[in-house]
Amino acid sequence: MKKEEIVRDIALAIGVDAPTMSSGSTEPRRIFELVDERLGLGLEARTKHDLARAIVEIAGGTWSSSYTSRGSTVTREGLAAVLTAVQRLTATTSQ
């Protein structure tokens, strides 16, 4: 699955439109902010890596160093971990 598709699936899971991807298929920070806002996680302003990691860990997952790459990019695997976390968190809140 491409990064754009994972971002789209995260947005779908939280009921928002997917933010536009940056150049080179870099995920926008906004997707992590939207997860925080929609799920009421109360995360403080952080880097993309920090936001993604916090989302995964709040859902009971483990963050891997392979989920980040140079700069402020989250890898495809990291985005997939965020999607799994969002699915867990939305399943919990819908019960």
Residue pairs with C-beta under 8 A, 6 or more apart in sequence:
1 9
1 76
1 80
2 25
2 76
3 21
3 25
3 27
3 76
3 79
4 18
4 21
4 25
6 76
6 79
6 80
6 82
6 83
7 18
7 19
7 21
7 27
7 28
7 31
7 79
8 18
9 83
10 18
10 31
10 35
10 79
10 82
10 83
10 86
11 17
11 18
11 19
11 31
11 34
12 18
13 83
13 86
13 87
13 90
14 34
14 35
14 38
14 39
14 86
14 90
15 38
16 34
16 38
18 31
19 28
19 30
19 31
19 34
20 28
21 27
21 28
22 28
26 73
27 48
27 73
27 74
27 79
29 48
29 51
29 72
32 48
32 51
32 52
32 55
32 82
33 51
35 41
35 51
35 55
35 82
35 86
36 42
36 43
36 51
36 55
39 86
39 89
39 90
39 93
41 54
41 55
41 58
43 51
43 54
43 55
46 54
47 72
48 72
48 73
48 74
49 68
49 72
49 74
52 63
52 67
52 74
52 78
52 79
52 81
52 82
53 63
53 67
55 82
55 85
55 86
55 89
56 62
56 63
56 67
56 81
56 82
56 84
56 85
57 63
58 85
58 89
59 84
59 85
59 86
59 88
59 89
60 88
61 81
61 84
61 85
61 88
63 78
63 81
64 77
64 78
64 81
66 75
66 77
66 78
67 74
67 75
67 77
67 78
67 81
68 74
68 75
68 78
69 75
74 82
